[in-house]
Amino acid sequence: MRVLVTGASGWIGSAVVPELIRHGHSVVGLARSDASAERVRAAGAEVLRGDLDTLDVIREGAASTDATIHLAFVHDFGNMAESLRKDRVAIDAIGQALKGSGRAFAIASGTLGILPPGQMATERDRPDLAAAHPRQQSAAAALSYAEKEVRPIVVRLAPTVHGAGDYGFVPALVNVARERKLAGYVGDGANRWTAVHRDDAATLFRLAIEKAPAIEKAPAIEKAPAAATEGLVLHAVAEEAVSARTIAEAIGRGLGVPTGPAAAEEFGWIGPMFAMDSPASSTITRELLGWNPSGPTLIDDLESGHYFN
């Protein structure tokens, strides 16, 4: 297939592009800058210059390819409303371009906060959009295109997509621990996060567009996510429940600092998320697509040392 990938030079996109190419697909990578374009080209993909504001470019890219993977997102925590608006508009632009085509359209979402604290989220669970993070509305918008003969796929990523070069949540926790000279956790640290290695996440995006059921078919296994006419939700979760205390202890060992309780506000913007108890299962995803994550665990990745260089 010829696949459009937005965010092709980003943390996950830069793993998805070579994963697709290794398995015989050609890739068109959206790139917003010269530096991004060079990274996309070096990975073996065709460059499409544009960003989330160039909707005509995105529409043309989606319409001219066999599948689309939408990974681009503006991570501006100071103006999240605008970031969410751009994401939603881009999703609608792609969905409109693919109407009636039956083509696969995969987007990135998240498992964090799908259900109230303490409950194990599955692919069948749908969040209360009034209470969930607003980005879940983008996922719902993508799924709605199943009614317009598109194959929408929402890949809910674990909050910790780890690996060498990570610049997301784990480095943020490491930086807080380094500055405060304490690797902290909230409360007793028993609250749970999920985790997945970046390479395993990339494999799942590939499998998603290759194997997602056609519009007229339902998934073949019992307990699969509804029917394909309602879209497909997958969980990129290799580890279903890693305690915050376990993560903090690994960070403490890596930095040579003590581990102990801390208030959520001491972590800055990441504090409310790190305090959440949000385990999630990927059983349905594994059975449906034959996904078998094999990358290092989060703690193994922390123990390898690259997060502390």
C-alpha positions as CSV (number, residue, x, y, z in Angstrom):
1,M,0.0,0.0,0.0
2,R,0.9,3.6,-0.4
3,V,0.4,5.2,3.0
4,L,0.1,8.8,4.1
5,V,1.7,9.4,7.6
6,T,1.2,12.8,9.3
7,G,3.7,13.4,12.0
8,A,6.1,11.2,10.1
9,S,9.3,12.7,11.7
10,G,7.9,12.7,15.2
11,W,8.6,10.3,18.1
12,I,6.1,7.6,16.9
13,G,6.0,8.5,13.3
14,S,9.8,8.1,12.9
15,A,9.3,4.4,13.9
16,V,6.1,3.9,11.9
17,V,7.7,5.0,8.6
18,P,10.5,2.4,8.6
19,E,8.2,-0.2,9.9
20,L,5.9,0.3,7.0
21,I,8.7,0.3,4.5
22,R,10.3,-2.9,5.9
23,H,7.0,-4.6,5.2
24,G,6.7,-3.6,1.6
25,H,4.7,-0.4,1.8
26,S,5.6,3.0,0.4
27,V,5.1,6.0,2.5
28,V,4.2,9.6,1.9
29,G,5.3,11.6,5.0
30,L,3.9,15.0,5.9
31,A,6.7,17.4,6.9
32,R,6.3,20.9,8.1
33,S,10.0,22.0,7.9
34,D,13.2,21.5,6.0
35,A,14.6,19.5,8.9
36,S,11.5,17.3,9.2
37,A,11.5,16.8,5.4
38,E,15.1,15.6,5.5
39,R,14.4,13.1,8.2
40,V,11.4,11.7,6.3
41,R,13.4,11.5,3.1
42,A,16.4,9.8,4.9
43,A,13.9,7.2,6.2
44,G,13.1,6.2,2.6
45,A,9.7,8.0,2.3
46,E,8.3,10.5,-0.1
47,V,8.0,14.0,1.4
48,L,4.7,15.9,1.3
49,R,5.3,19.5,2.6
50,G,2.7,20.8,4.9
51,D,1.3,20.9,8.4
52,L,-2.0,20.7,10.3
53,D,-2.9,24.1,8.9
54,T,-2.5,23.1,5.2
55,L,-5.8,21.3,4.9
56,D,-5.8,21.1,1.1
57,V,-2.5,19.4,1.2
58,I,-3.7,16.9,3.8
59,R,-6.9,16.2,1.8
60,E,-4.9,15.6,-1.4
61,G,-2.4,13.3,0.4
62,A,-5.2,11.2,1.9
63,A,-7.2,11.0,-1.3
64,S,-4.1,9.9,-3.3
65,T,-3.0,7.1,-1.0
66,D,-4.3,3.7,0.0
67,A,-4.4,4.4,3.8
68,T,-3.7,7.2,6.2
69,I,-2.0,7.2,9.7
70,H,-2.6,10.4,11.5
71,L,0.1,11.0,14.2
72,A,0.7,14.8,14.0
73,F,-0.3,16.7,17.1
74,V,0.8,20.1,18.4
75,H,1.9,19.4,22.0
76,D,1.3,23.0,23.3
77,F,0.3,22.5,26.9
78,G,-0.1,26.3,27.2
79,N,-2.8,26.4,24.5
80,M,-4.3,22.9,24.4
81,A,-7.6,24.1,23.1
82,E,-6.0,25.3,19.9
83,S,-4.0,22.1,19.6
84,L,-7.2,20.1,19.9
85,R,-9.0,22.3,17.4
86,K,-6.2,21.7,14.8
87,D,-6.3,18.0,15.4
88,R,-10.1,17.8,15.0
89,V,-10.0,19.9,11.8
90,A,-7.3,17.7,10.3
91,I,-9.3,14.5,11.2
92,D,-12.3,15.9,9.5
93,A,-10.3,16.9,6.4
94,I,-8.9,13.4,6.1
95,G,-12.3,11.8,6.8
96,Q,-14.0,13.9,4.2
97,A,-11.3,13.0,1.6
98,L,-11.8,9.3,2.3
99,K,-15.6,9.2,2.3
100,G,-17.0,6.2,0.4
101,S,-13.5,4.8,-0.3
102,G,-13.4,2.0,2.3
103,R,-9.8,2.9,3.1
104,A,-8.1,2.6,6.4
105,F,-7.7,5.7,8.5
106,A,-5.8,5.2,11.8
107,I,-5.3,7.9,14.4
108,A,-3.4,8.1,17.7
109,S,-5.3,8.5,20.9
110,G,-4.7,7.4,24.5
111,T,-5.7,5.0,27.2
112,L,-5.3,7.4,30.1
113,G,-8.6,8.3,31.8
114,I,-10.8,6.2,29.6
115,L,-12.7,4.9,32.7
116,P,-12.9,6.1,36.3
117,P,-9.9,5.4,38.4
118,G,-9.3,1.7,39.4
119,Q,-11.1,0.1,36.4
120,M,-9.2,-1.9,33.8
121,A,-10.1,-0.3,30.4
122,T,-10.6,-2.5,27.4
123,E,-11.0,-1.7,23.7
124,R,-14.8,-2.0,24.0
125,D,-15.0,0.8,26.6
126,R,-16.0,4.2,25.3
127,P,-15.3,7.2,27.5
128,D,-17.8,9.7,28.8
129,L,-16.9,12.5,26.5
130,A,-18.2,15.1,28.9
131,A,-15.8,13.9,31.6
132,A,-12.8,12.5,29.6
133,H,-9.9,14.5,28.2
134,P,-11.1,16.6,25.2
135,R,-8.8,14.6,22.9
136,Q,-11.2,11.7,23.2
137,Q,-13.6,13.9,21.2
138,S,-11.2,13.7,18.3
139,A,-11.2,9.9,18.5
140,A,-15.1,9.9,18.5
141,A,-15.0,12.1,15.4
142,A,-12.7,9.7,13.6
143,L,-14.9,6.7,14.5
144,S,-17.9,8.5,13.1
145,Y,-16.5,8.2,9.6
146,A,-17.3,4.5,9.7
147,E,-20.9,5.6,8.8
148,K,-19.4,7.2,5.6
149,E,-17.7,4.1,4.3
150,V,-14.3,4.8,5.8
151,R,-12.3,2.3,8.0
152,P,-11.5,4.4,11.0
153,I,-9.1,2.9,13.6
154,V,-8.4,4.6,16.9
155,V,-5.1,3.3,18.4
156,R,-5.1,4.2,22.1
157,L,-1.5,4.5,23.1
158,A,-0.2,3.9,26.6
159,P,0.8,7.2,28.2
160,T,4.4,5.8,28.4
161,V,5.6,5.1,24.8
162,H,9.2,4.5,25.8
163,G,12.5,3.9,24.1
164,A,15.9,5.6,23.3
165,G,15.3,9.2,22.2
166,D,12.0,9.5,24.2
167,Y,11.2,13.1,25.0
168,G,7.7,12.5,26.5
169,F,6.4,11.7,29.9
170,V,9.2,9.6,31.3
171,P,11.9,12.2,30.6
172,A,9.6,14.7,32.3
173,L,9.5,12.6,35.4
174,V,13.3,12.1,35.3
175,N,13.8,15.9,35.0
176,V,11.5,16.5,38.0
177,A,13.4,13.9,40.1
178,R,16.8,15.4,39.1
179,E,15.8,18.9,40.0
180,R,14.1,17.9,43.3
181,K,16.7,15.2,44.1
182,L,13.8,12.9,44.9
183,A,12.1,10.3,42.6
184,G,8.6,10.8,43.8
185,Y,5.2,9.2,43.5
186,V,1.8,10.4,44.7
187,G,0.2,8.8,47.7
188,D,1.4,5.3,48.2
189,G,2.4,4.9,44.6
190,A,0.1,2.0,43.9
191,N,-1.7,3.8,41.1
192,R,-1.0,2.1,37.7
193,W,0.2,3.3,34.3
194,T,0.4,1.3,31.1
195,A,3.5,1.2,28.9
196,V,4.6,0.2,25.4
197,H,7.9,0.3,23.6
198,R,7.9,2.7,20.6
199,D,8.8,-0.1,18.1
200,D,5.9,-2.2,19.3
201,A,3.5,0.7,18.9
202,A,4.8,1.2,15.3
203,T,4.1,-2.5,14.6
204,L,0.6,-2.1,15.8
205,F,-0.1,0.9,13.5
206,R,1.1,-1.2,10.6
207,L,-1.0,-4.2,11.5
208,A,-4.0,-1.9,12.0
209,I,-4.1,-0.7,8.5
210,E,-3.2,-4.1,7.0
211,K,-5.7,-6.2,9.0
212,A,-8.5,-4.0,10.2
213,P,-11.8,-5.6,9.0
214,A,-13.4,-4.3,5.9
215,I,-16.5,-2.1,6.3
216,E,-19.0,-4.8,5.6
217,K,-17.4,-7.3,8.0
218,A,-17.3,-7.6,11.8
219,P,-14.2,-8.7,13.7
220,A,-13.8,-12.5,13.8
221,I,-13.4,-13.0,17.5
222,E,-15.8,-13.0,20.4
223,K,-15.7,-9.9,22.5
224,A,-14.1,-7.9,19.7
225,P,-14.9,-4.2,19.4
226,A,-18.5,-4.0,18.1
227,A,-18.8,-4.1,14.3
228,A,-16.5,-2.6,11.8
229,T,-19.3,-0.3,10.8
230,E,-18.7,1.4,14.2
231,G,-15.0,1.7,13.6
232,L,-12.2,-0.1,15.4
233,V,-10.5,0.7,18.7
234,L,-7.1,-0.9,19.5
235,H,-4.9,-0.7,22.6
236,A,-1.1,-0.2,22.1
237,V,-0.4,-1.5,25.6
238,A,2.4,-4.0,26.2
239,E,2.3,-3.7,30.0
240,E,-1.2,-3.3,31.4
241,A,-0.3,-2.0,34.9
242,V,3.0,-0.6,36.0
243,S,2.8,1.1,39.5
244,A,3.9,4.7,39.8
245,R,6.1,3.6,42.7
246,T,7.9,1.0,40.6
247,I,8.6,3.7,38.0
248,A,9.8,6.1,40.6
249,E,12.1,3.5,42.2
250,A,13.7,2.8,38.8
251,I,14.2,6.5,38.2
252,G,15.7,6.9,41.7
253,R,18.2,4.1,41.0
254,G,19.1,5.7,37.7
255,L,19.8,9.1,39.2
256,G,21.1,7.9,42.5
257,V,18.5,9.8,44.5
258,P,16.0,8.6,47.1
259,T,12.4,7.6,46.4
260,G,9.4,8.8,48.3
261,P,6.0,10.3,48.3
262,A,5.3,13.7,46.8
263,A,2.3,15.9,46.2
264,A,1.0,15.9,42.6
265,E,1.6,19.6,42.2
266,E,5.3,19.0,42.8
267,F,5.5,17.3,39.4
268,G,4.3,20.3,37.5
269,W,2.0,19.7,34.4
270,I,2.5,16.0,34.5
271,G,1.5,15.6,38.1
272,P,-2.3,15.1,37.6
273,M,-1.6,12.4,35.0
274,F,1.1,10.6,37.0
275,A,-1.3,10.4,40.0
276,M,-4.0,8.7,37.9
277,D,-4.8,5.0,38.4
278,S,-5.5,4.0,34.8
279,P,-4.7,0.4,33.8
280,A,-5.7,-0.9,30.4
281,S,-5.9,-4.3,28.7
282,S,-4.8,-5.1,25.1
283,T,-6.2,-8.7,25.0
284,I,-8.7,-7.9,22.2
285,T,-6.0,-6.2,20.1
286,R,-3.6,-9.1,20.4
287,E,-6.2,-11.7,19.5
288,L,-7.7,-9.7,16.7
289,L,-4.4,-8.6,14.9
290,G,-1.9,-11.1,16.2
291,W,0.1,-8.3,17.8
292,N,2.8,-9.6,20.0
293,P,4.9,-6.9,21.7
294,S,8.4,-7.9,22.2
295,G,10.3,-4.8,23.0
296,P,12.0,-4.0,26.4
297,T,9.7,-3.3,29.3
298,L,9.6,0.2,30.7
299,I,11.7,-0.8,33.7
300,D,14.3,-2.6,31.5
301,D,14.4,0.6,29.4
302,L,15.0,2.7,32.5
303,E,17.6,0.3,33.7
304,S,19.5,0.5,30.4
305,G,20.5,4.0,31.4
306,H,19.7,6.1,28.3
307,Y,17.1,8.1,30.1
308,F,19.8,9.5,32.5
309,N,22.5,10.6,30.0
